[in-house]
Amino acid sequence: MALTMFGGPLSRKVPETRTFTVEGPAHSLLLEPFTRRVRAEVDGVTVLDTVRGALLFETGLPPQLYVPEEDLRTDLLEASDTTTHCPFKGDATYRSLRVGDRVVPDAVWAYPTPIAESSWLAGRAVLAPGAADRWLDEDDEVLGHLPDPYHRVNLRNTSRHVTAATADGVAVADAAGGVLLGETGLVDRFYIARDSLAATLEPSEKRTVCPYKGRATYYSLRLEDGRVLTDAAWSYEAPTDESRAIKDLVSLAHDDLVVTAS
């Protein structure tokens, strides 16, 4: 269970099916060490290198990596007029990042004088995830964003009979088993062999990235009656090691189809 999202103990909506209460404000912050080496590059220049990072978990938000200021290339930072206010952290100042002729506006923010309840943010700063071209978690390239240690993906082989059809009963898939993927906060997904489809896969331009599964390639489904369901299927041709069991299998969008397993 994620801490700050998907019904976790510090999320905005905690399930009623619990025997605990969380004492404290409705909006909570938690800073935890993230001691793996993390680097960020812009145009091939390392602008962040730390083994002293910490993840800030904040109600309803994905975690952010805060690092000691000295672990950033502060010589490449330029003052910005941008400021923001957070009632839970204080007033944030921003700096832009200049690497050669390239400027990334407001790439770094920090709370120089945070409110008393968040005083441990002093001396730390955040490099916006989108400000760098490349992030490394130890020596592995980060996909999308740093993995949340409270987010899990579990894959299980299944012999359940998986079928999929349109709402009006046109068959799309009939599979004798596959892989069931369970992911924190999301509905379970079945991944099945391509030859179990009764529809034709047509490549789509859509792509997504998941830190836990890899890069997804999407397909539209052309049904036997000629209809096309746009971006209704996806596959991971080169999944991460933890998700290698779904390599080249296909999953189907539940919004477009009725997927059942027995």
ZAMARGU-4260 file (C-alpha; in steps of 0.2 Angstrom, whole numbers, plus 5000, padded with zeros to 4 digits):
<rodrens>
0) 5000/5000/5000 | 5007/5017/4995 | 5008/5029/5010 | 5000/5045/5003 | 4990/5039/4988
5) 4978/5024/4984 | 4970/5023/5001 | 4986/5022/5011 | 4987/5028/5029 | 4992/5046/5024
10) 4981/5047/5009 | 4967/5059/5007 | 4954/5045/5008 | 4957/5031/5020 | 4946/5016/5018
15) 4933/5013/5032 | 4938/4995/5033 | 4952/4998/5046 | 4955/4997/5065 | 4967/5012/5066
20) 4967/5030/5066 | 4981/5042/5061 | 4983/5056/5073 | 4988/5073/5065 | 4982/5085/5052
25) 4972/5080/5037 | 4988/5085/5026 | 5003/5075/5032 | 5022/5075/5028 | 5035/5062/5031
30) 5053/5063/5026 | 5062/5046/5024 | 5080/5043/5019 | 5084/5037/5001 | 5102/5032/5002
35) 5104/5024/4985 | 5115/5034/4974 | 5105/5046/4962 | 5112/5056/4948 | 5104/5068/4936
40) 5111/5073/4919 | 5107/5088/4907 | 5115/5088/4890 | 5127/5075/4897 | 5132/5085/4912
45) 5129/5078/4929 | 5119/5091/4939 | 5115/5081/4954 | 5124/5067/4962 | 5119/5061/4980
50) 5119/5047/4992 | 5111/5058/5005 | 5094/5060/4997 | 5077/5059/5006 | 5060/5056/4999
55) 5046/5068/5005 | 5029/5059/5006 | 5015/5071/5006 | 4996/5068/5007 | 4989/5064/4989
60) 5005/5067/4980 | 5019/5056/4973 | 5036/5057/4983 | 5049/5070/4979 | 5068/5068/4981
65) 5075/5081/4993 | 5094/5082/4993 | 5107/5092/5002 | 5110/5108/4992 | 5129/5104/4991
70) 5124/5088/4981 | 5118/5099/4967 | 5129/5109/4954 | 5125/5125/4962 | 5137/5134/4951
75) 5125/5130/4937 | 5110/5138/4946 | 5103/5155/4943 | 5091/5165/4954 | 5073/5166/4948
80) 5059/5178/4953 | 5047/5164/4955 | 5041/5160/4973 | 5027/5149/4979 | 5019/5147/4996
85) 5014/5130/5004 | 5005/5131/5021 | 5013/5114/5026 | 5031/5118/5021 | 5033/5137/5020
90) 5039/5149/5006 | 5048/5141/4992 | 5062/5150/4981 | 5066/5144/4964 | 5082/5144/4953
95) 5085/5140/4935 | 5098/5128/4928 | 5110/5134/4915 | 5120/5121/4906 | 5130/5129/4891
100) 5117/5138/4881 | 5102/5128/4888 | 5092/5136/4902 | 5079/5126/4912 | 5068/5139/4920
105) 5064/5136/4939 | 5072/5119/4939 | 5076/5119/4957 | 5066/5124/4972 | 5069/5124/4991
110) 5062/5130/5007 | 5076/5141/5015 | 5066/5145/5030 | 5053/5131/5032 | 5039/5132/5045
115) 5043/5125/5062 | 5034/5108/5058 | 5044/5105/5043 | 5061/5112/5049 | 5070/5097/5043
120) 5068/5103/5025 | 5081/5117/5028 | 5096/5115/5018 | 5088/5103/5006 | 5082/5106/4988
125) 5072/5097/4974 | 5078/5096/4956 | 5061/5094/4946 | 5060/5077/4938 | 5057/5084/4921
130) 5071/5096/4922 | 5084/5083/4918 | 5086/5072/4903 | 5092/5057/4912 | 5091/5050/4930
135) 5101/5036/4937 | 5096/5025/4952 | 5113/5018/4956 | 5118/5013/4938 | 5101/5009/4932
140) 5092/5022/4921 | 5076/5028/4930 | 5060/5026/4920 | 5047/5040/4923 | 5052/5044/4941
145) 5061/5036/4955 | 5052/5021/4962 | 5041/5023/4977 | 5047/5010/4990 | 5029/5009/4996
150) 5022/5005/4978 | 5023/4986/4973 | 5020/4976/4957 | 5016/4958/4959 | 5015/4945/4945
155) 5007/4928/4946 | 5005/4915/4933 | 4987/4910/4931 | 4977/4896/4923 | 4960/4905/4924
160) 4950/4906/4908 | 4951/4925/4903 | 4939/4932/4890 | 4936/4949/4884 | 4921/4956/4873
165) 4913/4972/4869 | 4898/4978/4878 | 4887/4972/4864 | 4895/4955/4864 | 4908/4954/4851
170) 4922/4943/4856 | 4939/4950/4857 | 4950/4937/4867 | 4949/4920/4874 | 4964/4914/4883
175) 4968/4898/4893 | 4978/4907/4907 | 4991/4921/4907 | 4999/4932/4920 | 4989/4942/4933
180) 4998/4959/4937 | 4993/4967/4953 | 4999/4985/4956 | 4997/4996/4971 | 4981/5006/4970
185) 4976/4999/4953 | 4964/4986/4947 | 4972/4969/4943 | 4976/4967/4925 | 4977/4951/4915
190) 4991/4949/4902 | 4988/4936/4889 | 4996/4929/4873 | 4993/4938/4857 | 4987/4923/4848
195) 4972/4922/4860 | 4965/4938/4852 | 4950/4937/4840 | 4954/4955/4835 | 4969/4962/4825
200) 4982/4973/4834 | 4986/4989/4824 | 5001/4999/4830 | 4997/5015/4839 | 5008/5031/4842
205) 5004/5031/4860 | 5018/5027/4872 | 5019/5027/4891 | 5033/5024/4904 | 5031/5015/4921
210) 5045/5014/4933 | 5039/4997/4939 | 5035/4989/4922 | 5045/4998/4908 | 5040/5006/4892
215) 5023/5002/4885 | 5018/5001/4867 | 5000/5003/4863 | 4988/4996/4850 | 4971/4999/4843
220) 4960/4984/4841 | 4951/4980/4824 | 4936/4969/4828 | 4929/4957/4816 | 4914/4968/4812
225) 4926/4982/4807 | 4925/4993/4822 | 4942/5000/4829 | 4945/5002/4848 | 4958/5015/4849
230) 4973/5012/4861 | 4963/4998/4869 | 4978/4986/4871 | 4996/4988/4877 | 5012/4977/4878
235) 5029/4978/4886 | 5042/4972/4873 | 5056/4975/4885 | 5049/4976/4903 | 5060/4979/4918
240) 5067/4964/4927 | 5054/4963/4941 | 5040/4963/4927 | 5049/4951/4914 | 5035/4939/4915
245) 5023/4950/4905 | 5036/4952/4891 | 5027/4952/4874 | 5010/4948/4882 | 4995/4960/4879
250) 4983/4968/4892 | 4966/4975/4887 | 4958/4991/4893 | 4943/4988/4904 | 4935/5004/4900
255) 4932/4998/4882 | 4929/4980/4885 | 4921/4967/4897 | 4935/4957/4904 | 4931/4941/4914
260) 4941/4927/4922 | 4934/4910/4928
</rodrens>
